[in-house]
């Protein structure tokens, strides 16, 4: 890390990089993604909805 980067980061730029110690997590093997069936992407995006509830009282 150069001096300019350290100055830009302020106190955070003064931190030293340390390698991780100890045992690493074991490798997790994921099942392959299912790529058949389901909705086409654009149709799925059109059907997305966010549902929120807002209080109608107590707003100053």
C-alpha positions as CSV (number, residue, x, y, z in Angstrom):
1,X,0.0,0.0,0.0
2,X,1.5,3.3,-1.0
3,X,1.6,6.5,1.0
4,X,-1.1,8.2,-1.0
5,X,-3.5,5.3,-0.3
6,X,-2.6,5.4,3.4
7,X,-3.3,9.1,3.6
8,X,-6.6,8.6,1.7
9,X,-7.7,5.9,4.1
10,X,-6.6,7.8,7.2
11,X,-6.3,5.7,10.4
12,X,-7.6,2.7,8.4
13,X,-4.7,3.0,6.1
14,X,-2.3,2.5,9.0
15,X,-3.5,-1.0,9.6
16,X,-1.1,-3.8,8.8
17,X,-2.1,-6.8,6.7
18,X,-1.9,-10.1,8.6
19,X,-2.4,-13.5,7.2
20,X,-5.1,-15.6,8.7
21,X,-4.1,-18.3,11.2
22,X,-5.5,-21.6,12.1
23,X,-7.5,-24.2,10.2
24,X,-9.4,-23.1,7.2
25,X,-13.0,-24.0,6.7
26,X,-13.5,-27.3,4.8
27,X,-14.6,-27.0,1.2
28,X,-18.4,-27.1,0.7
29,X,-19.5,-28.8,-2.4
30,X,-22.7,-27.3,-3.8
31,X,-25.2,-29.1,-5.9
32,X,-25.5,-27.8,-9.5
33,X,-28.1,-25.1,-10.0
34,X,-31.3,-26.2,-11.6
35,X,-31.4,-24.5,-15.0
36,X,-34.5,-25.9,-16.4
37,X,-38.1,-25.1,-15.6
38,X,-39.3,-22.0,-13.7
39,X,-40.2,-18.6,-15.1
40,X,-38.3,-16.8,-17.8
41,X,-36.2,-14.0,-16.2
42,X,-38.1,-11.0,-17.5
43,X,-41.4,-12.5,-16.4
44,X,-40.1,-13.2,-13.0
45,X,-38.8,-9.6,-12.7
46,X,-42.2,-8.3,-13.8
47,X,-44.0,-10.3,-11.0
48,X,-41.7,-9.1,-8.2
49,X,-43.4,-7.0,-5.6
50,X,-42.4,-5.4,-2.3
51,X,-44.9,-5.3,0.4
52,X,-44.5,-2.7,3.2
53,X,-46.8,-1.4,5.8
54,X,-46.6,2.2,7.0
55,X,-48.1,3.7,10.1
56,X,-50.8,6.3,9.4
57,X,-50.5,8.0,12.8
58,X,-47.7,9.3,15.0
59,X,-45.9,11.1,12.1
60,X,-44.8,14.6,13.1
